Amino acid sequence: MILFFFIAISFLLLSTTNNVYAQTNINIPNMQLSIDGTNTVEGTSSSLQLLGLLTILSLAPAILIMVTSFTRIIIVLSFLRNAIATQQTPPTQVLIGLALFLTFFIMSPVASEINQNALQPYLNEEITQSQAIEETLNPLREFMFKQTREKDLALFMEASGTEISDDIQLSDISTTSLIPAFIISELKTAFQMGFVLFIPFIILDMVVSSTLMSMGMMMLPPVMISLPFKILLFIMVDGWNVLIKSLILSFG
């Protein structure tokens, strides 16, 4: 009897629901995406501009990483984690987030200049698209030029067949040569800072290993003993403050 009662209630609810849906006129939006051909110059130009915009958006993460301070910061933070030997602490997501916010902080003057000289005039239709792109590249080129070594610039200028003078000026360097030169300069600077970071922790590892060997404790892993001392050393010198300050000042 109980089973038949539940079956009857279920059929009653289903019939009531169907009646409600039948009496209610629900308008569901119909979304369509269509791609049509064009025979006009204006239509072709708009399509190419849209394609270029989508391409730039897809490359935006690579642009953010390669032409800003992000590369140096994330490499130095990774070196720090490996030097302390804390495995996945801090997590990779935390390091990337910290590197991104530091990048926003360091690049804020460049972003303000781009907004003032390129974005706002273009939105107000005061300059053309080509002028906006040029005004956007100028602050980025100046930033990269200040952080790039002359030796790296000369390498790519020589490879591209550009004449090299004794005093290299920004106007003499193409963007295609400046960007890779900036990247390898950032890598070298980051590795130099990482080497300096490793020195105190390596010395601490050597002291702990020598102490354990002199005590005859061969089977005890030195890393297990040195890890707390590494963390304590990093805390005592206020390591995060010193490291972040060094990173910010390195872009001065």
N, C-alpha and C positions, 0 to 999 in steps of 0.2 A: 504493500500500500504506500509506504513512504517513497519507494522508487517511482511509482506511477505519479505520485504527487509532485515530485521534483521535475519529472518529464513534462507534466502539464504546465507547470510554472514556466519552464524554459520555452515551450512553444508559445505561451502567452506573451512573454517578453519579446521574443523574436517578431511576432506579428505586430506588436505595438511599435517596435522600433522601425519596422518596414513602413508602417503607416505614417510615422513621423517624417521619415526621409522622403516618402512619396509626396507629402503635403508641403514640405519645405523646399523652397527653390534656392539652392546654394550655388552662388556664382564662383567658380574656381577659375583663377586667371590662366589664360592660355599663353604660354611662353614659347616663342619661336625664334630660331636663329637661322637666318638665311644669308647666303653669299651670292650676290648677283654680279654679273659682268658690267663693265662700263666702257664706253667709247670716247669719253670726254677727257680732256687734259686735267680738269679740276678733280674729277673722280679718281683718276689714276694717282694724282699727287696726294690726295687724302688717304688712299689705300696704302701708298708707300710710307707716308708719315705714321699711320697706325701700325704698320709692320715694324718700322724702326722703333717706335715707342715700346712695343711688346718685346722686341729684342733687347732694348736697354733695360727694361724691367727684369728680364730673365738673367741678365748679366750684372744686375745691381749688387748681389752679394759679393761677387768677385771684384767688382770695382771698389766696394767698401773695404775689402780686405787688402787689396793691392796698392791703392793710391792714398791710403790714410795711415795713421799710426797704429792700426790694429795689429799688423804683422809683428812688429817689434814687441808689443805688449804681450801678446798671447804666447810668443816663444819664450820670453823671459819668465812669465808665470809658469809655463810648463817646465822650464829648467829648475825653477824653485821647488816645485813639487817633486821632481826626480832627485834633487839634491838632498831634500829632507827624507826622501824614501818613505813617504806616507801613502804609497799606492794610489788610491783614488780619492784622497782627501787633500784639499778640497775637490769636490766633484768637477768633472769637465764642464758641466752646465754652468756652475758657479764661476769658473775661470773665464769662460766665454762671455758671460754676462758682465763680469767686472771689466774685461777687456773692451767690451762694447761701450759701456758707460764712460770709461776713461777715454776712449776714442772720441765720443761725443764731446767730452769736456775739452780735450786738446784741439779738436777740429772746429770748435764753436766759432772762433774768429774767422776762419775760412768760410764756414757756412753762413755767417752773418754778411760777409762781403759778397758772397754769391747771391744771397737773397736781395741785398740792396742794389747791386749793380746788374744782375741778370734776371732773376725771377720776377721781381716786382715790375721792373720796366717792361718785361715781355708780357706779363699779364695785363698791364695797362696799355698794351699795344704801342709802346713808345719806341721799341726796337724790334728788329726782325728776328727770326728764329736763328739764323746764322750768327748774328751779333750776340744773341743770348748764349749760344754755345761757346763762342769765343770768350765772353765775359765770365762764363762758368769755368773754363779751363785755366784762365790766367791765375786766379788765386791758388788752384791746385798745383799748377806748374811751379809757382813761386815756393810753395811749401815743399814740394818734392826736391826742388833745386837746392834748397838750404840744407836738406838732410842727405844729399847724395855726394859721394866723394868724386873728386875730379878724375881719379884713375878709372872708376867705373863708367863715368860719362865718356871718357876718351875711348874706352873699349868699344862701346856701342856706336859712337860716332865714327870710329875708324872702320868698324864692320859695315856700316851703312854707306861708307864712301864720302862722309862729310869732312870737310877740311877742318883741322884742329889747330886752334891758335894757342898761344902761351897762356892767355887769360880767357878762359871759357866764359861766355856770357849766356844768359838764359835765352836771348833772342836767337842765338846760333844753334840751339838744340831743338830738334823736332820732338813732338810728344811721344812718337813711337820709339825713340831712343831714350827719352827721359824716364819713362815708366819702368822698363826692365833694369836700367841703371839704379833707379831708386829702390827697386825690390832687392837686388843683391847687396846694396849698401845697408838696407834695413836688416837683412839676414846676418851680415857680418857684425853689425853693431849689437844685435840681439845675442849672437854667440859670444861676443866679448863680455857682455854683461852676465851671461850665463856662466862663463868661466870664472868670473870673480865671485859669483854666488856659490860655486861649488867649493872654493878653497877652504873656508872655515869648516864646512861640514866634512870634507875629506880629512882635514887635520883631526877633527874629533873622532872620526872612524878609526884613524891610525892609532890614536891614543888608547881608545877602548880595546882595539885588537891587541896591541902590545901588552896592555894590562892583563887581559884574559890569558894570553900566552904565558906571561911571567907567572901567573897563578896556576898554570897547568890546566886551565878549563878549556880544553881544545874542542869539546863537543858543543859548547854553548855558542850559538850564532852571535857574532858581534853586532849585527844589525839590530837584534832584539834589545840589546843593552844600550846601544848608541842612540836609538830613536827617541826615547824620552829626553835625553840630554840635548839632542838637536832641537826638539820642540821647545825645551826650556831656554836654550840659547836664543832661539828666534824670538821668543816672547820677551826675554830680558832686554834685548836691544831694540824692542819695538819694531820688529822686522817689517811688518806690513806698511807702517808709516814711512820707514826709511826707503823701502823698495819703491813704493808708489811715488814718493817725492823724487827719487832718482829717475824714474821713468818720465815724469812730467818735465823735470829740468833737462833731460837729455834731448828734448825737442825745442829747447830754447834757442 
